[in-house]
Amino acid sequence: MVVGEFTQETNLVVIGGGPSGYTAAFRAADLGIETIIVDASGGLGGVCLHNGCIPSKTMLSIGQTLQLAEQAAKFGIHFDKPRVDLDEVRKWTTQTIEKLGSGLNSIAKKHGIEIIKGTARFEDQRQLSIHSGSSSRIRFKRAIIATGAIPVSTPDDWCKSPRVMDPSEALQFKEIPKSLLVIGGDYIGVELATIYAALGSEVTLVTKNDRILLGADADLVRPLTRRLSEVIASIQVNTNVTSMNEVADGINASFEDDSDPVKFDYVIVAIGHIANTQGLDLANANIKTDAQGYISVDEQLHTTNQRIYAIGDVTGSPLLADKAILQGRIAAEAIAGWGSVYEPQAVPFVVFTDPQLAWCGLTETQANDEGIAHEVIKIPWGASGRAVSLGQDNGMTKLIYDPDTKLVLGVGIVGMGAAEMISQGVLAIEMGAVTTDLASAVYPHPTIGELLGEAALRAES
């Protein structure tokens, strides 16, 4: 041992301070388990707080405010063209992140949780070495891996340039480019394209797939695509970028159609994620991963080493903070000897665009592909007095149910406030509700949320 090194002992060490990690640590402390968190940043919140969920949703809200100012004209209310002060926008985003981060650190302190700055590596099945931190080693009884996922890097034959950004870098908003290429049609790419378009960039969004947001049913995506086509300069499907080269003041991108390269000021590459497990030396702890580095876990989040658990994005799809938070709680309770298991019936997926898109449970596409018996009720928002009065009648509420038992199988919503309303669907599926349960409930009127009850009522007739 090098002079000055020492070994710290703890009942539980959590590697990673993101949503899954701090949730697990807080719950473990609640249950009387001595807990240490190791995080490379030395703070809590992870990518979600600092470079993902919170800054992106903050910026989407700002963008939607700009769009609402424009849309107010149809109500007879006219504003001067909004002016975006990027310095003030960055200041607000930074203040939001700092406030939330400070709150998390205060909770950790209240729970007596020590936060150690550094990167962890397994020396064996009971001990970690800590690098770039104040503690050299940690010997533990139990460990939780919550290191998340990292963006897939650009292909080796593409240029490496500050003008080519991953999603986290794109949320730093160094400037608002005149022209921007966004590569990737999942929710991250679509949200980033929406943000920059609202701030004034001429955005080209490309995806190799035949449409954006493949995980959602096509009929739910269509209203969003129509709206995006009004604010995004170009949405190109079935399009592959073959190469990128840096030129003066921009990036030349070449496409598979062999047309001439197109110059963009900046490029955002949002083509997926891989597990953030490199450097953990998992083999030393007898922990197995798949080809992408994701860690396999059982219903109580054990890895192949029963002393060590894994939670959040590092366990694979879906890469969602809500899933990560639940897994964090389950892992802590499992360590405490509870019988808690991770077996949600519905995980909500939300795209915070304008309009918002949300779904949970079984999709119609999945039901068709897997041969699952189902019926579908769709309620266009033109049937909602509330939606029409708000000028938001371009949405739709969709209910999927079993034709024999009337069990609610899935819910999809596209339109304003879908992110908040999808919780009704999650609860219905989780509780094993049937359409009668939804149809007989009393909903506030006039609201858009009551359309789920209307859909259930139609299923009953």
N, C-alpha and C positions, 0 to 999 in steps of 0.2 A: 504494500500500500504506500502511495506517495505521501510524504509528510504533509500534514494539513488536511488530508482526506478523513472523512468520518462516515459512519453508517447510521442512518436514522431509521427507526422502526415505527411501523404504524399498522393498524388493523386493516385499513383500506387505502389504496392509492388509486386515484383517478387520473388517467393520462389524457389530458385534453380538457380545456375549459369552455367548450362551446355549449349549446343548449342541452345536449344529452349529458355532457360531463358535469356541468354545474347542477343540473336537476338531480342527477344521481348522488352527487356529493351532499346537496342540501337534504335530500330525503334520508340518506344514510345517517347524517348527523342528527336529524329528527328522531331516528330510531336508536340513537345512542352509540353509533359506530364512529370511532376515531378515524378521521378522514384527512388525507392530504391530496391536493390537486397539483399536478405538474403541468405547466403550459409553457410553450415556447415564448409567448408574449409576456408572461408574468401576470396576466390579467384574465378576466372572464368575459365571455360573450362569443368568442371564436369568430369564424368567418361570418356567421349569420349576423352578428351585431356590427362588426367593424367593416366588413367588405361584401356583405350579401343582403340578407333579408331586410334589415332595417334601413340601410342607406337606399336600397333600390325601391322599397315601398315608400320611403319619404319622398324620393324624387318622383315616383309615379303620382303621388298625391299632389305634388307641386305642378306636374304636367297636366293633371286633370283639372286643377284650378284654372290654369291657362285656357284649357278647352272649354270649361264652363263659362268663362268670361265671353268667349266667342259665341257659344250656343245661346247665351242669354238674349241675343238679338231677336230670336224668334218669339220671345216673350214680350218684346217691346222695350227691353232694357238694353241700353247701348253704353259700352265702355270704350275709352281710348285703347289703342293697341297696347297690351301689357309690355313692359320692358323688363327683361331678365337681367338682374345683377348677379353674375355668377359668384362673385366674392361673398355676397350675402347668402346666396343659396348654399355655398359650401359651409359658411359659418353656421347656418341653421342645422345642416346635416351633422356637422361636427358636434354642436351643442347637444343634439338629440342623442348621438352615440355616447358622448361623455356622461350625460345624465343617466342613461340606462346602465352604462358600465359601472359608474359610481354606486348605483343602487345594488348591483350584483355583488360588488366588493363589500358593501356594508352588510348584506345578508350573510356572506361568507364569514365575516368577522363576528357577527352575532352568533353564528353557529359554531364558532371556534375552529373553523377550517383553515388550515395553513395553505397558502398558495406559493408554490416554488417555481421560479422562472428557470426554464431549461428544457432540453430535449432528453427524452428517456430512451434507454435501450435495455432490453432484457439481458441480464448476465446469465440467469438460469430461471428456474420456475418459481423462485421466491425473492429474487433481488433485481433491482434496477440500478443502472448507473445513470447519473444525471450529468449532462454536459452543458457548459455555458451557464451554470447556475451556482448557487451558494452551497448546495448540498451535494456530496459526491456520490452517495449511494442511499438507496431506500430499500429496506427489507420489509416485506409485507406479508400479511396473512391472505389477503384477497386483493385483486387488482381489476380495474375496469379500463378497457381501451376505448377511448372516445376521441380519436384523432381525426375523424371526418374523411373528406375526400378532397382532391385537388383537381383543377382543370386539366383536361388532356392538352398536352403541348402541341404546338403546330408541327406539321411534318418537317423532317430534317431538311428537305429541299426548298422549303419556304424561307424567306428572309427573316432574320431576327432583327427587329427594329422597335424602338419605343413607340412607333406609330402602329404597331401590331399588338393589340392588348387582349388579355384574357378578361373574363367578366369582372374580377376583383379590381383589376387595373382600370377598367372602363368606368368604375364607380368613383374614381378619384377626381374626375372632371377637371383635368388640366386645362382644357379649353373646349369650346363647342365647335366642332369642325363644320366646315361648309358642306363637305360630302363625307359620307360614312358608309362603309360596307359592314354588315353584320352577317356572319356565317353561322348558321344554326337555327333550326325552326322549333326548338323546344321552348318551354316557358321562359328560360333565361334569355335566350336570343330575342324572343318576341317582346319581353318586357324592356330590355335594353334598347331595342329599336324604337319602341314607343316613347321611352324617356327622351332620347336624343331628338326624335322627330318633334316632340312637343317643345323642346328647347330651341328648335330652329334649324337642325341639321337636315340636309337632303339625304335620306336614308335609303339604302338598297339592302333588302333582307333576302338572303338566299338559303335554300335548304335542298339537300340531295333527295328528300322525300317528295311524294306527289302532293303534299299539303303540309301546312304547319300544324303543330300540336297533335301528333299522331295518337297520343294516349286518350284523347277525348273523341266522342262521337262526332262525325262530320257535320251533322245537322246543328250541333251546338257551336261548332267552330265557324260555320258560315256567316252568322251575323257579325262576329268579331272580325273575320277576314274582310267583310265589306267595309266596316268602319276603318280598319287599318289601311285599306286601300285609299282612303280619303286623306290620311295623314302621313303615310309612308310613301316615298316617291315610287318605289318599285318593290314588289314581292315576287321573287322568282323561285318556282318549285322545279323539281327534277333538275337541279343545277349543281354542278360540282366545280369547285375552284381547283384548278390544276397547279397553279404556281402563283407566287407573289414576289415582286422585286421592288426594292426601294429605289425611288428616283427623287429628283429635286422636289422637295416640299410635298411628298406623298408616296403612295404605294400603288404600283401597277399590279392589278389582279387579272389573271388569265382564267378563262372558263373553258369547260369541256367542249363547247360548241365551235372551238377554233376561231372565234371572232377575235378582233383586235383587243389587246389588253385595255382595261378601263382603269383610269387613275382615280384614287380616292385619297382624301386627306389622312384618314385613319381607317383601321380595320379592327373589328372586334371578333375574336374567334371563340365561339361558344358551342363546341362540338362534343361536349360530354365531360365526364369526370372519371377518375380512377381512385382507388382507395389510397389514403395517405398512411401507408404502412411501411414504406421504405425507410430503412434506418432504425426500425424498432427491434431488429434481430429476433423476430418472432420464433424462429426455429429453436433458439436457445430455451424457449419456454414451452416447446412442444405445441405450438399453435399453428394450425394449418389455414391456408388461404387458397382462393381460387386463382385463375390465370390473371385476373385484374387486381389481385391483392386484397380483395374483400374477404373478411373473416366470416366463416360459417359459425352459426350459433343455434342453440336449441330454443325451446319455448321460454326458458328462463334466462336466456342470453348467455349461457355458458359457452365458451369456446371448446376446442378439443382438450384444453387443460381446464379441469373442473374448478380450479382455484381462480381462474381468470375469465372475466366476462368481456363482451364487446357490445357496443351500443351505437346507435346513430348511423351516419352515412358510411362509416367504416364497415358496416355489415351488409351494404349493398342496397339495391333498389327497394322501395322508392327513396330517393335522397331528399327527404323532407324534414324540416325542423319539428313538425308536430309529431311525426313518428319517432324522432330522436328523443323528444321530451318524454313521451310515454315509455320508451325503452329504458330511459334513465331511471325513472321511478320503479319500473318492474325489477331492474337489476339490483337496485338498493334493497328492495323488499325481499328479493330472493336471498341476498347475502344475509339479511337479518333473520332468515329462516321461515319467512312467510311462503305461502303457496302460490304467490302471484305468478302469472304467466303472460307472455305477450301473444295475444290472439285476437286482435281487433277485427271486427266484422266489416268495418268500413274505415278507410283512411281517406280524408278529403284531399283533393288536388285543387289548387286555386291558381289562376293566372290573373294578376292584378292589373289588367289592362283596362281600356275603355272601349267597349263594355267589359266587365269582369266575366270570367268563365270559371265555373266550379263544378265538380262532380265527385261522387263517392259511390262505393259499392260496385255492383256489376254494371258495366256499360252495355249498350245495345250491341255494339260491335263484338264484345267478348261473348255475349250470349249467343249471337249468331255463329261465331267461330267455333264455340265449344258445344253447340247443340243443346243449349239450356232452354227449356220451355219458358216463354216469357210473353208478356203483353206490354205495350207502350202507350202511354197517354202523353200528348204534348199540348201545352196551353200557350199559344202566342200571347205576348204581353199587350197586344192590341185589345185584348179582352179585359184588361185591368184599367179601371178608372184612374187609379193612382199613377200607373206608368204613363198613361196618355197625358195626364195633367202635367207631368214632369218632362214631357217630351222624350221619354225613354221607352217607347213602345216597340223598340227593335229587338227586345229580348224574348226569351222563351223559358218555360219551366217544363221539365220532363220527368216523368215517373215510370219506372220499370218495375213490374211485379209478376209474381207467379200466378198464372191463370187459374190454377186449381185451389191453392191455399190462400191466395191474395196476399201472400207475404211480400213486403216491400224489399226489392232486390237492389235497386239503384235509383239515384236521383241526380239529375243534371240541371244546371241553371246557367243561362248566359244573360247578362244585363247588369244594370247598376245595382250594387249591393249584393251581388251573388256570393261574394266571399263571406258575408255575414249570414246569409240565409241558408247556406249549405249545411250549417250545423243542425238544422231541423232534420235534414235527410240522414246525417250521420247518426243522430240520436234514434231516429226511427228504425234504422237498420240494426243498430247495436242492441236495441231493446226487443227486436223481433216483432216489430209492429206489422199489422196488416192494414190494408187500405181502409177498412172500417174505422180503425183507430184514428187515422188522419182525417177521414171524412167527418167524423163526429166531433172533432175538436172545434173549439170556438177561436177564430182568428180575429185580430183587430182589423177593422175596416174603416177606410180604404187603405190597404197595403198591398204591396207586391207579394209579400210572403204568403198571403192567403191563397195564392194560386196553387200551392202544393195541396191544400185541402180540396180545392176545386178539381184538381187532377184525380185525387183519390175518390172523390164523389162520382166522377165519370166512370171510374173503374168499377164502382159498385152498381152502376145502372145497367 
